[in-house]
Structure formats: C-alpha cells, structure tokens
Amino acid sequence: MNRKTLLVLLIIISAVSLRGHWGIAQEDDSSLPEPVATEGRILPLEEFIDLSVKKDTVFEEILIDELTLKYQKDLNLPARDLVLSVKTQYDFILDQNREETGGSVSLEKLFPYTGTEINAGYTVTPSLTSSDSASSFTFEFTQPIAENAFGKVTRLKDTIIGLENEVARHQIVEAYEDYLAATLTSYCNWYEAYENLKIGESSYRENMKLLDNIKERQRNSIALPIDVNKITLQVLDKKEKLIELKEEYESALSEITKSIRYQGSEALIPQRPSLYDDTPIAFEKDFALFRRSSRTWKILRLLDEKTHFEVEQNANELFPSIDLFVGYNVKGENFGITSENSKAYAGVSIEWPFPDQVQRAEYEISKVERDKARLKVGNTYYQYALIESLALQIEREKKLKSISDEKISLAAAVLADETENYSFGKITLNDYIQAVNALDSSRFSEILHASLQKKLMIEWLRITDRLISKKKIKTSYK
C-alpha cells in the first residue's frame, strides 16, 4: 500500500471517529408533528361567516334577548286590565238562629295614559237587626290632578321605556357585531397559523436537505465537523419552531371547528381572506359619518334624552297626590236594592308625605345622571377621535406587507446566488445560513403583516359600527 492510499484511509477513519465523537447522527423525525394538510375542503372566509352565523348558537343567544323587549312596557307600566273582583259570604247569626248570604262584586278599570280610574261595585250585607239585607251599588270616577296629573308620569315612563328598549336593541346589535368581529379574527388567526406552519415545514425540510449535503461534504473531507454541528443546530431550531407552529395551528383550527360545529372527517383548509380589501379608509370622512349615524352616537343621544325625561318624571313625583273624584251611590234592601236611597257626590283627596325624602333623593340623583350623560357624550367624542391611530396602523401594515413582498423576492434571489457561491467555496457556511434565515424571516413577516392588516381592518369597521347592521342581521343572518 503506497503512502498516498494510506493517507486517504486515515482521513476516512478520522472522519468516522469525529462523527461519533461529536455525537452527529441522522435527525430523528419520529417526534415531529404530522404535516399540515394541503388537500381537503377549502373553506373561504365568506362561507365560514355564513356557516358560523347559522350554526354558532352564541349568535342566536345574543339575538334572542330582543324578544323580551316588547314585554317591558307591560311589565313596568300600570296595568290597563279590567279587574273583576267577586266575594261571597255565608253568615250564621247566632243570637237569632238565622242564616244569611252576602257578598260583593266590583269592576275596576285604569286608563294609564290619562290616569283616570273607574270603579263600579255592588254589595249585599246581611243585617243583624232584621231579616232584610242591606244592598248598594256605587259608581266612582277618579282623576289625579297633581302628581301624575292626567297620566303625565305614566306617559313619561312610557317614553323612557321606549328609549331604553331602543338602546337595548342597539346594544344587541353591538354585541352581535363584537362577536362577529371575534369570529372573523379567529379565521385570520387560523389562516396565519396555517401559512406559518407551511413555511415552518418547508424550512425544516430544506434544512434537513442541507444537513444531508453537509454530511456528504464531510464524508468527502470538504466540510468540517463544526459545519455539521452548525447545520444540526439550525435543524433543531427549525424543528423547535415547527412544534410551536403546529400547536398554534391546532389551537386556531379548534376555534374554527367550534364556530361552524364541524363534524366532518375531511381536512379544512383556509383561503387567504380578501374580504374588506377594497374598503377605503378616509379618517375625516369616516369619523364625520360615524358621528352622524353610528349606533354609538345614537345610543349616547338616546341615553341623554332618557335622563332628561327621568328628571322630569322625578320632579313630577315631588307633587302631592291630589285626586278629584265624583260618583253615584244607591242603597236599599235585599238583592234587588228595594226601598232605594240614592246620592251623587264629588270631592278631593290629598296625600302629601313630609319631607318626602325618597322622591327628593331620586330627583337629585336623576339630575346628576343627566349631567353625567352629557359629559359622557363629550368624552366619547375625544375618545373616538383616537381611532385615527388605528387608521394609521392599518396604513402602516399595508406598507410593511408591501416591503415584505419585495424582501421575499430579493431574499430568494440572494439565497439562490449564495447557494451557488457556497458550493464553490466563495462564502462561508455562516453567510449561507444567514441567507436561508433571511428568506424564512421575510416569509413569516409577510404573513404577519397581511394578517394584522386584516384584523385591524375588522377592528376599524367594528369600532365605527360598520361591520354589521340591524338590517343585515335580519336579511342575511337571522
């Protein structure tokens, strides 16, 4: 064996021993998560919204609250029912060893919006001194003229309840809109996680190829053990990242399947959402429209109006209770009111508590609430003026996404050149690794900015009350 052949054998033996010494082994893929599905049922955002609204019962739970609103006036206003009261009585007159029957029947009717009350009653009462019973018929008309004069308080309550119902309807739509925004955001998170996982898997596969290449170079005495270790560390970093990305994807997918109550076995695949891509943002114009016609400002105006009526109602309740009444009464004997005596009467009744501390306290509190509501309108104006920063964030993400797109093209071109340069030994392994990571970073960045732009747009539409409308709920989603 010549000296040259012996030297080659020594180099091969050294390389093998170095591999064992440095603990370099083939990467074990058994601990890696299952690759993400690339074939299956494509679920676009528009279809996802439609399915979620139909199958996610949280939407139905929000809307069902409106069904109770139509009963609020019946619950909180004086009843307009015609009240029939019947009483029968059987008397044993012990001293006379006599039995008699008596009783009464009456009808009452309140007209809440005028405060008028009408009462008619018939009564039969056994007599203790004779076998004849006493009977009477009364008809009475009562009208308040101070507190709740001619039904003023009732009409104010009616107006206040109407305003409260209107506020509640707007708040139901807002709750619906908030949940819809969260649902849309969950789709964006799913798409982002899906694309990131694909990038992570692709990056891991490419780095595994690079590791195999470096090992081959080492076997051919072109690469050093430190080069193999560097790439092995790179592969482990990619593997670690891949496991994290898989967990994020599974979590996002779980939200999607829950929203549409998905029971199928076919893999779901997201599609890059294009909804709202063509929705322009002009802060000054949008904010002016928001102040004129948004639900938020309607609610504030309704609450301001409600507190005004509450002050008026509580002020009215400070008046004494003064009722005018007129009536007609007939008295006689036995059930047929024989030997009758009749009279007509009129009068006034007054009830005035001193010092009336409860009503006065309610009146003072209502004035404070009115001032608070007016302050809230002004404060809300300045708070919502801060949404200009949200418009700036959307514009920022749009620009950053455009830069990321450009960086991906450049990073891919640089990696192609650096691959060739490294194969000819023109650059170091560190330079090559840097080029690989730069492309991965640009791809992750593009997905991040695209998803964040979409989520910020959803938030913009939610805050400005344009993500959904009551009409849209009724025609498309209810």
C-alpha positions in Angstrom: 0.0 0.0 0.0 1.5 3.3 -1.0 1.7 6.3 1.2 -1.0 8.3 -0.6 -3.6 5.5 -0.3 -2.8 5.2 3.4 -3.3 8.9 3.9 -6.8 8.7 2.3 -7.7 5.8 4.6 -6.6 7.7 7.7 -8.7 10.7 6.7 -11.8 8.5 6.2 -11.3 6.8 9.6 -10.8 10.1 11.3 -14.0 11.5 9.8 -15.9 8.5 11.0 -14.5 8.8 14.5 -15.1 12.5 14.6 -18.8 11.9 13.7 -19.0 9.6 16.7 -17.1 11.9 18.9 -19.3 14.9 18.2 -22.5 12.9 18.5 -23.7 13.7 15.0 -26.5 11.4 13.9 -29.3 11.3 11.4 -32.1 13.6 12.6 -35.0 11.6 14.1 -38.3 12.6 12.5 -40.4 10.4 14.8 -41.0 13.3 17.3 -42.2 15.7 14.6 -45.9 16.6 14.3 -48.0 15.3 11.4 -47.6 17.6 8.3 -50.3 20.1 7.7 -53.0 19.1 5.2 -52.7 20.7 1.7 -55.6 18.8 0.3 -59.2 18.8 1.6 -62.2 21.1 1.9 -61.3 24.7 1.1 -63.2 27.0 3.5 -63.2 30.6 2.3 -63.9 33.4 4.8 -67.3 34.2 3.3 -68.5 30.6 3.6 -67.1 30.4 7.1 -69.1 33.5 8.2 -72.3 32.1 6.7 -71.8 28.8 8.5 -70.8 30.4 11.8 -73.8 32.7 11.9 -76.2 29.7 11.1 -74.6 27.1 13.4 -72.9 29.0 16.3 -75.7 29.3 18.8 -74.0 32.2 20.5 -75.3 34.4 17.7 -78.8 33.2 18.4 -78.3 33.7 22.1 -77.4 37.3 21.5 -80.4 38.0 19.3 -83.0 36.2 21.5 -82.6 39.0 24.0 -84.6 41.2 21.7 -87.7 39.1 22.1 -88.1 40.2 25.7 -88.1 43.9 24.9 -91.7 44.0 23.6 -92.9 43.0 27.1 -91.1 45.7 29.0 -94.0 48.3 28.9 -96.5 45.7 30.1 -94.1 44.9 33.0 -93.3 48.4 34.0 -96.4 50.5 33.3 -99.6 50.4 35.3 -101.9 47.6 34.1 -104.8 48.5 31.8 -106.7 45.3 32.7 -110.3 45.3 33.6 -110.3 43.8 37.1 -113.2 41.8 38.3 -113.4 41.1 42.0 -116.1 38.7 43.4 -116.6 37.9 47.1 -119.3 35.6 48.6 -120.1 35.1 52.2 -122.4 32.9 54.3 -123.2 34.3 57.7 -124.5 32.5 60.8 -126.3 34.9 63.1 -126.0 33.0 66.4 -128.3 35.1 68.6 -131.2 34.9 66.2 -130.6 31.3 65.0 -130.6 32.7 61.5 -128.5 32.2 58.3 -127.9 34.8 55.6 -126.0 35.1 52.4 -123.9 38.1 51.4 -121.2 39.2 49.0 -119.8 41.7 46.6 -118.8 42.1 43.0 -116.8 45.0 41.5 -115.2 46.1 38.3 -112.2 48.4 38.1 -110.6 49.9 35.1 -107.5 52.1 34.9 -106.7 54.2 31.9 -102.9 54.7 32.4 -102.2 57.4 29.8 -104.8 59.7 31.4 -104.5 58.5 34.9 -108.3 58.0 35.0 -109.7 55.2 37.2 -113.4 54.0 37.0 -114.8 51.7 39.7 -118.3 50.1 39.8 -119.4 47.9 42.7 -122.4 46.0 44.0 -122.6 44.8 47.7 -125.0 42.8 49.7 -124.5 42.7 53.5 -126.7 40.7 55.9 -128.4 42.8 58.6 -128.1 41.9 62.3 -131.4 43.6 63.3 -133.8 42.3 60.6 -134.2 39.6 58.1 -133.6 42.0 55.3 -130.1 42.5 53.8 -128.6 45.9 53.0 -127.5 46.3 49.4 -125.8 49.1 47.5 -124.4 50.0 44.1 -121.6 52.5 43.6 -120.1 54.0 40.5 -117.0 56.3 41.0 -114.7 58.2 38.7 -111.2 59.4 40.0 -108.8 61.7 38.3 -105.3 62.7 39.6 -104.5 66.5 39.0 -101.1 67.0 40.7 -98.7 64.0 40.9 -99.2 62.1 37.7 -101.7 64.7 36.6 -103.8 63.3 33.8 -101.4 60.4 33.4 -98.2 62.6 32.9 -95.9 60.3 34.8 -97.2 57.2 33.0 -96.6 58.9 29.7 -93.1 59.8 30.8 -92.5 56.3 31.9 -93.8 55.0 28.5 -91.3 57.3 26.7 -88.4 56.3 29.0 -89.1 52.6 28.5 -89.3 53.2 24.7 -85.9 54.8 24.8 -84.5 52.0 27.0 -85.8 49.5 24.5 -84.2 51.3 21.6 -80.9 51.5 23.4 -81.2 47.8 24.2 -81.8 47.0 20.5 -78.7 48.9 19.5 -76.7 47.2 22.2 -77.9 43.8 21.0 -76.6 44.7 17.5 -73.3 45.8 19.1 -72.9 42.6 21.0 -73.6 40.7 17.8 -71.1 42.8 15.9 -68.4 42.3 18.7 -68.9 38.5 18.5 -68.8 38.6 14.7 -65.5 40.6 14.8 -64.1 37.9 17.2 -65.2 35.2 14.8 -63.7 36.9 11.8 -60.4 37.4 13.7 -60.3 33.7 14.6 -60.4 32.9 10.8 -57.5 35.4 10.3 -55.6 33.7 13.1 -56.3 30.3 11.5 -55.1 31.4 8.1 -51.9 33.0 9.6 -51.2 29.8 11.6 -51.8 27.6 8.6 -49.4 29.6 6.4 -46.8 29.9 9.1 -46.9 26.1 9.6 -46.4 25.5 5.9 -43.4 27.8 5.9 -42.1 26.1 9.0 -42.4 22.6 7.4 -40.8 23.8 4.2 -37.9 25.4 6.1 -37.4 22.3 8.1 -37.3 20.1 5.0 -34.8 22.4 3.3 -32.6 22.5 6.3 -32.7 18.7 6.5 -31.5 18.6 2.9 -28.7 21.0 3.8 -27.7 18.8 6.7 -27.5 15.7 4.4 -25.5 17.8 2.0 -23.0 18.9 4.7 -22.7 15.4 5.9 -21.9 14.3 2.4 -19.3 17.0 2.2 -17.8 15.9 5.5 -17.6 12.3 4.2 -15.7 13.7 1.2 -13.4 15.8 3.5 -14.8 19.0 2.1 -16.7 20.1 5.3 -15.6 20.1 8.9 -17.4 18.7 11.9 -18.1 22.2 13.1 -20.1 22.8 9.9 -22.2 19.7 10.5 -22.8 20.9 14.1 -23.8 24.4 12.9 -26.4 22.9 10.5 -27.6 20.4 13.1 -28.3 23.3 15.5 -30.1 25.1 12.6 -32.2 22.0 12.0 -33.0 21.7 15.7 -34.1 25.4 15.8 -36.4 24.8 12.9 -37.7 21.6 14.5 -38.4 23.5 17.7 -40.2 26.3 15.8 -42.2 23.7 13.8 -43.6 22.1 17.0 -44.6 25.6 18.3 -46.2 26.4 15.0 -48.1 23.1 14.9 -49.6 23.9 18.4 -50.7 27.4 17.3 -52.3 25.9 14.2 -54.2 23.2 16.1 -55.5 25.8 18.6 -56.6 28.1 15.8 -58.3 25.2 14.0 -60.1 24.2 17.1 -61.8 27.7 17.2 -62.9 27.3 13.6 -64.4 23.8 14.0 -66.2 25.0 17.1 -67.7 28.1 15.3 -69.1 26.0 12.5 -69.9 22.9 14.6 -67.8 20.9 12.2 -68.2 17.1 12.5 -66.7 16.0 9.2 -63.5 14.0 8.7 -62.2 15.9 5.7 -59.4 18.3 6.4 -60.3 22.0 6.4 -58.0 24.4 4.5 -58.2 28.2 4.8 -58.1 30.6 1.9 -56.3 33.9 2.0 -59.1 36.3 3.1 -59.9 39.1 0.6 -62.9 40.5 2.4 -62.7 44.2 3.0 -59.6 44.6 0.8 -61.4 47.2 -1.2 -62.8 49.1 1.7 -61.2 52.5 1.7 -60.3 54.4 4.9 -60.6 58.2 5.0 -60.4 59.2 8.6 -62.0 62.6 8.5 -64.9 61.5 6.3 -65.4 58.2 8.2 -65.4 60.0 11.6 -67.9 62.6 10.4 -70.2 59.8 9.2 -69.6 58.0 12.5 -70.8 61.0 14.5 -73.9 61.4 12.3 -75.3 57.9 12.0 -73.4 55.4 14.1 -75.0 53.2 16.7 -72.6 54.5 19.4 -73.8 58.1 19.0 -77.4 57.1 18.7 -77.1 55.3 22.0 -75.5 58.3 23.6 -78.2 60.6 22.3 -80.9 58.2 23.5 -79.3 58.0 26.9 -79.1 61.8 27.2 -82.7 62.1 26.2 -83.7 59.4 28.7 -82.0 61.2 31.6 -83.9 64.4 30.6 -87.2 62.6 30.9 -86.2 60.9 34.1 -85.5 64.3 35.7 -89.0 65.5 34.6 -90.6 62.3 35.9 -88.9 62.6 39.3 -89.8 66.3 39.6 -93.4 65.4 38.9 -93.4 62.8 41.6 -92.5 65.5 44.2 -96.0 67.0 43.8 -98.6 65.9 46.4 -101.1 63.2 45.3 -104.3 65.1 44.7 -107.3 63.2 43.2 -110.7 64.6 42.1 -113.5 62.1 42.4 -117.2 62.0 41.5 -119.6 59.2 42.0 -123.1 57.9 42.3 -124.3 55.6 45.1 -127.6 53.7 45.6 -128.5 51.9 48.8 -131.5 49.7 49.6 -132.7 46.4 50.9 -132.2 42.9 49.7 -130.6 41.8 46.4 -132.8 43.9 44.2 -132.0 47.2 46.1 -135.6 47.8 47.1 -136.6 50.9 49.1 -133.6 52.6 47.5 -131.9 55.8 48.5 -129.5 57.4 46.1 -127.0 60.1 46.1 -124.4 61.8 43.9 -121.1 63.0 45.4 -117.9 64.8 44.5 -114.7 65.6 46.4 -111.0 65.8 46.5 -108.4 63.6 48.3 -104.9 64.8 49.2 -101.8 62.7 50.2 -98.6 64.6 50.8 -95.7 63.0 52.7 -93.3 65.2 54.6 -90.4 65.7 53.9 -90.8 63.2 51.0 -87.1 62.3 51.3 -87.1 59.3 49.0 -88.6 61.1 46.0 -86.4 64.1 46.6 -83.3 61.9 46.6 -84.4 60.3 43.4 -84.9 63.7 41.8 -81.4 64.9 42.8 -79.8 61.6 41.6 -81.6 61.9 38.2 -80.2 65.4 37.8 -76.7 64.1 38.5 -77.2 61.3 35.9 -78.4 63.8 33.3 -75.2 65.8 33.8 -73.1 62.6 33.7 -74.8 61.6 30.4 -73.9 65.0 28.8 -70.3 64.7 29.9 -70.1 61.2 28.5 -71.1 62.4 25.1 -68.3 65.0 25.1 -65.7 62.5 26.5 -66.7 59.8 24.0 -66.1 62.3 21.1 -62.5 62.7 22.2 -62.0 59.0 22.9 -63.2 58.0 19.5 -61.1 60.7 17.9 -58.2 58.5 18.9 -59.2 55.9 16.3 -57.2 57.9 13.9 -54.2 56.0 15.3 -56.0 52.8 14.2 -56.3 54.1 10.7 -52.5 54.9 10.7 -51.8 51.4 11.9 -53.7 49.9 9.0 -51.8 52.1 6.6 -48.5 51.1 8.3 -49.3 47.3 7.9 -50.2 47.8 4.3 -46.8 49.4 3.6 -44.9 46.8 5.7 -46.6 44.0 3.8 -45.6 45.5 0.5 -42.0 45.8 1.8 -42.2 42.1 3.0 -43.3 41.0 -0.5 -40.3 42.8 -2.0 -37.9 41.4 0.6 -39.1 37.8 -0.2 -38.2 38.2 -3.9 -34.8 39.7 -3.0 -34.1 37.1 -0.3 -35.0 34.3 -2.6 -32.7 35.7 -5.3 -29.9 36.2 -2.7 -30.3 32.6 -1.5 -30.1 31.2 -5.0 -26.8 33.1 -5.6 -25.4 32.2 -2.2 -26.2 28.6 -2.7 -24.1 28.6 -5.8 -21.3 30.6 -4.1 -21.2 28.2 -1.2 -21.0 25.2 -3.5 -17.9 26.8 -5.0 -16.5 27.8 -1.6 -16.8 31.5 -2.3 -18.6 32.2 1.0 -18.6 30.8 4.5 -21.3 28.5 5.9 -22.4 31.3 8.2 -23.1 33.5 5.2 -25.2 30.8 3.7 -27.2 30.1 6.9 -27.8 33.8 7.1 -29.3 33.8 3.6 -31.5 30.8 4.5 -32.9 32.5 7.6 -33.4 35.8 5.9 -35.8 34.2 3.4 -37.7 32.4 6.2 -37.9 35.7 8.2 -39.3 37.6 5.2 -41.9 34.9 4.5 -43.1 34.9 8.1 -43.1 38.7 8.1 -45.3 38.9 5.0 -47.9 36.6 6.6 -47.8 38.5 9.8 -48.4 41.9 8.2 -51.1 40.6 5.9 -53.0 39.0 8.8 -52.5 42.0 11.1 -53.8 44.4 8.4 -56.9 42.3 8.0 -57.5 42.2 11.8 -57.0 45.9 12.2 -59.5 46.5 9.3 -62.0 44.3 11.1 -61.5 46.3 14.3 -61.8 49.6 12.4 -65.2 48.5 11.0 -66.3 47.3 14.4 -65.4 50.5 16.2 -67.1 52.7 13.5 -70.2 50.4 13.7 -69.9 49.4 10.0 -69.1 45.7 10.4 -72.8 44.8 10.6 -76.1 46.5 10.7 -79.5 45.5 12.1 -80.9 45.3 8.6 -78.1 43.0 7.6 -78.7 40.7 10.6 -82.4 40.4 9.7 -82.0 39.8 6.0 -78.9 37.7 5.9 -78.2 36.1 9.2 -81.4 35.8 11.2 
